[in-house]
């Protein structure tokens, strides 16, 4: 007898079917985090789309992606939360296979549809890749975005949540604040790329902090606490956990090198799905709130501008000049509905530049940075602490239906 499929597995199947029906042409679909990290009914499915090759027209492809997402959200009322937003990234199979996708990002992926063996191979390589400055940037950025008072429970919108709002607030504290920071701290403390939140809370338990890890790992089943009480406990737990990680010794911008092909690929991968997100946010299904998602766009767009500005440098190469042209098209500052409408109009008017940028793969990294295929570590090899987060359990070596 086969085990009953989880809500998230069924949701993934429905999403893959919707993409196929709208001609999106995904060769593989993955979602961020491991199945154990998806806590029903509060967690949303954060999807990544992988394509066999770039589409001939990214704008038209985004319109189909937005239509597919909207259609799947319309299928059930709880999809407004479970499918909170369209996919966060789009990559090509060549980029994933060529190690252009960030290793700490790829290490968190789980399969929705496509070739399981291929995804496992990529994840294994991501787990084994030498630790370097890009890992430091990735995990410290997670901490920086939440610590020092930056995480605000009141700003963690419950607009699309159905059911027990108090339980959802507890979920926000545990799974949007504490768990991502614990995940990042465990990686920095042990120089290993953890596959997920549950793995981090289970495997990384410094002496004296075991009780905190256990509390937040089982926050759903344990004695109910008020969200505010749980938040105060999270502050204390993280203050103690941060004392167990190495100090940030980076200087200046903290990069140690110019942007790499991986930086380009991650930025392009994020921008490739922006039009679909903007279309969905501006015209959501009835009853779906997207105002908070519109405001949230500013953070990701600002990060893209920073990366592209650094990559463009002095404009000495065609790729740098292309990056400079694309930078001028990305909105800066706070994002509103009017901002997104203006951006859609600008990207449509400049669609040739947008198409060139989104389909471009730089031939080489900028001076001083490592290429993803290089066998030279980004920094001298160091002795690692025992890995707290083993690679996620292997997906059976079979091919799941692609959309």
N, C-alpha and C positions, 0 to 999 in steps of 0.2 A: 504494500500500500504506500503510495507516495504521500509525502507530508503536504499539508495544506499550505498553499503559497501565502506569504504575508501580504498585508495591505500594500506595502511598498513594492513588492514584486509584481503584484497585479497592476499597480499604478504605472510601473515601468513598462509593462507590456502594453498598456493602453496608450502610453505616450509614444512608444515605438510605432504602434499601429497608426497613430494620428500623424506622425511625421511621414510615414510611408504613403498614407492617403493623400497628403498634400504635396508629395513629390520633393520632400526635403533631401532625400538621398543620403541618409546617414549610413556609413559603413560600420560604425560602432557607436554605442551610447554607453556612457559611464555616469556614475554619480559620485560626488565627493563623500567621503567617510565610509565606514564599514557598516554592514547591515545591523550590527549590534548597537551602532550609534544612532540609528533612526528610531526614535521613541514615539510610538503611536499613542495619541493622534497629533502630537505637537510638532514633530520635526517635519521640515519640508524637504523635497527632493531637489538637490542642487546638481543639475545635469550638465555634462560636457558632451558635445557632439564631435565626432571624428568623421572626416570625409575622405573618400578615396583621392580626390583632387579638388582644388579650388573651383567653385562654380564660375561659369562665364560671366555672371552678373550677381555680385554680392547683394546689391540692393533688392533685386527681385527675389533672391533666395531668402533674405530676411523677411520679406512680406509673406512668403509661404511659411516660414518658421513661426511668425507671429500668429498667422491664421491657424496653424496646427495647435499651437499652445492654447489659444483662445477656445478652440473647439474642445480640447480635452478638459479644460477648466469647466466648461459648460456642462460636462457630463454628470457632475455630482457637486452638491453644495460644499462638501468638505475639501474639494480640490482647490478652492480659493486660497486655502492655507497650505495644503500639501504641495501644490504647484504654485508657490507664491510668485515666482517670476520665470520668464523664459530662461533657457540655458545661460550659464555664465561664461562659457568659452566655446570656441570652435577651432579645432586643429585638423590638420591632415594626418593620415596614417604615416606619411613620410616624416613629418615633424616628430611624431611620437617615437617612431622607430629610429630616427636619427638622433635622439637624445636632445632635442631642442626644447622639449617641455620640461619645466622645472622639476627636478627630482623630488623635492619634498611635497610638491603638489601631486605629482603622479603617484607617489607612494600611498596616497589616501584613496585612490580610485577603487570603485567596485563596478562590476559589469552589470549592465542592463540588457544589452543585446550586442551580438558580434562574436568575435573569436576569443574564447576564454583563454586558450593557450597563449595567444599573442599578448593579451593584456598581462597575464602572469609573468611572461618573459620581460616585458617592460618594467613591471613593478619590481621584479627581482634585481634587475640592473639598477633601478633607482635606489633600492635598499643598499646595494653594494658599492655605489659610486663613492669616490673619496669625498670627505667632508671639506667644505670650503667656505669662502666669504658669502657666496650666494645663499647657503643654508643659514648662516648667521643672520643675514638680512631678512630672510623669509620668516624665521621664527621670532626674531626680535620685533618685527613689524606687527605680528599678532599680539605680542605683549603691549607694544606701544599704543595700539589702537584701543586698548581696554583699561590699562592701568593708569594710576595717577588721577583717578576721578573721571576718566574719559568714558567709562561704561556708565550709562544712566538707565536704570530699570524703567523709568517713566518713558524713555524714548524708544524702548523696545516694543513696537506697536503690536497691539492685540486686535487691530481693526478687522482682520479676516478670520479671527479665531471663533470657533463654535464651542459651546459647552462650558466647562469649568474654567473660568478666567483665573481664579486663584492658583489652580494647578498649573496653568500655563505660565503664570508669573514665576512660580517656583522653577519650572522648566527653563525659563529665560536665565535665571540666576545660575542654575547649575550647568546648563548646556550651551548658553551663549556667552557666559562670562567665565566661570570657574574652569570648566572643562577645556575650552580652547587654550587658556593660559597654562593649565597643567600640562596639556599636550605639548605646548611650545617649550615650557620649562624642562620637561623630561627630555626632549630632543637636545636642548642646549646643554643640559647637565651630562648627558651620556654620548653626545655626538652620534646619535642614530636617528633615522627618519621614521617616526612612528606612523602606523597606518590609520590610527583613529583615537578618539577621545576615550572610549572604553578601554582600549589597550593601554593607554597612558595611565589611567586611573588604577588599572589592575596591576600593571607591572612596575610602575615607578612609585615606590613608597619609601621615601627617605625615613630614617629612624625618627620617630616622634610625630610623623605626619600620617601614619597609617589610618588613624581614625578619621581624618579629614577626607582622605581618598575613599574610604569605605562609605562615609556619609553621603558624599556627592555621587558616587557610583550608584548607590541605591536610594537616591532621594525620592524616587517615585514610591517604592515599597515601604520606606521607613516611616517613622512617626511624622505626621504632617507638621510642618513648621510654617510660620508665616513667611511670605516672600522677603519681607524686610529683615526678619531674623536670619534667614538663610543668607541674605546678602551680607549682613555683618559678619557672619561666620566665614563667608567666602573671602572677604577682605583679609581677615586674620590668617586664613589658610594660605592665601597667595603671598602675603607678606613673609610668612615663614618659608614657603617654597622657593621664593626668589633668593633667599639667602643660601640656597643649595646650588645655584648655577654660577658659572664663571662670570666675572665682570665683563662688561662690554668694552673691549680695548680698541675698538675701531676709532679712527680719527676722521675729522672733517665730515664728509657725506657718508663715511662708513663703507664705501664700496671697495676701496683698495684697487680698483681697476675700472676702466671704462665699461659701458654696457656691452653685453655679449649678444650672440645670436639667440640665446635663450631669453634674454630680456626683450629682444625684438619680438620673438615668437609669442611670449606671454602677453605682451602689450597688444600685438596684432590679434591674437586669439580672443582677447577680451573685447576689442573694438569690433571684431567681426560680427558679434551678436547684438551690438548696441541698437541698431535700427529696429530689430525685432522687439527688444525691450521697450524702446521708446514708443513704438506703435501700440504695444499692449498697455503700457501705462497710461497713454493718452486716450485709449478707447477700450477700457476693460469691459468684461461682461457685466450685466446688471448686478448690483450688490457687492461688487468687488472694489475694495479700497486700494488705491495706488499712490495716494499723495505722499506717504512716507517713503515709498520706493523711489519716487521722483526726487525727493530731497536727498536720498542716499546716493544717487548717481554722482553727486559732486565729488565724493571721496575717490571713486574709481577713476573718474575722468581726470582729476588732478594728478593722480599717480601716473596715468598715461602721459600726461603733458610733461611731467618731470623726467620720465624715462626717455621720451622722444627728444626732448630738449638736450639732454646729455648725449644722446646718440648722434644728434645732428652736428654737434660740436662746431667745427669750422666749415662744414659743408664741402669737404675736400673730395668726397666720393659721391657717385650717383645715389647710393643708398642713404647717405647723410642728407643730401638735398631733398630726397623723397620724404624722409622723416621730418624735415623742416616744414615742407609743404603740408604734411598731414597735421603737424602740431598746430598750425594756424587754423585748422578746421575743427579742433576739439574744444568744446565749451570750457570756460574756466569760471571759477566763482560758484556761488550758490546756484542750484538747479531748480527751476520751476517748470510748469507746463509750457510756458511761453519759451523758456530756454530750449526745451526739447523740440518744440515745433520749429523754432528757428534753425536748430541744428539739422533737423530732417531736411529742411529746405536747402540749407547750405550744402549738405552732403549730396543731395540730388543734383544741385547745380554743378558741383565739383566731382561728379561721380567718377570721372576718369582718374583723377588723383586718388580717390578713395579705393577704387578697384585695383589700381597699381599697388598701392600700399598694402592692402589686405591680402593680396596674392603673392607678395614679394617675399623671397627667402634670401637674406643677405649671403653673399658669397664667403665673407670672412668677418670675424669679429673686429671691433675697433681696436686700435693699438692698446696692448697691455691686458686684454681680457682673454679668457680661455675659450676655445671652441668646444662645443659639446662632445665632439668625437676625440678630443685630445686625451691621451693616456697619461698626461702629466697632471698630478693633483693641483688644485688651485692654491694649495699651500703645502708646506712640508708635511709629510705623513706624521701623525701623532698617534700615541697609544689611546685606543678608545676604551671607555668604561664598558662593562658588560652590557649588551643591548637590552634595554628594558622592554622594548616593543618588538617582538618577533614579527616577521612578515605575516600578514593576515593569512588565515587558513586558505589553502590552495583551492581555487575554483576548479571543479572537475574539468579535465582537458577535453572539452567539447565545444561545439560552436552553438551559441544561442542565436535564435532568429534575429537577423538585422532588419532595421526598418527600411 
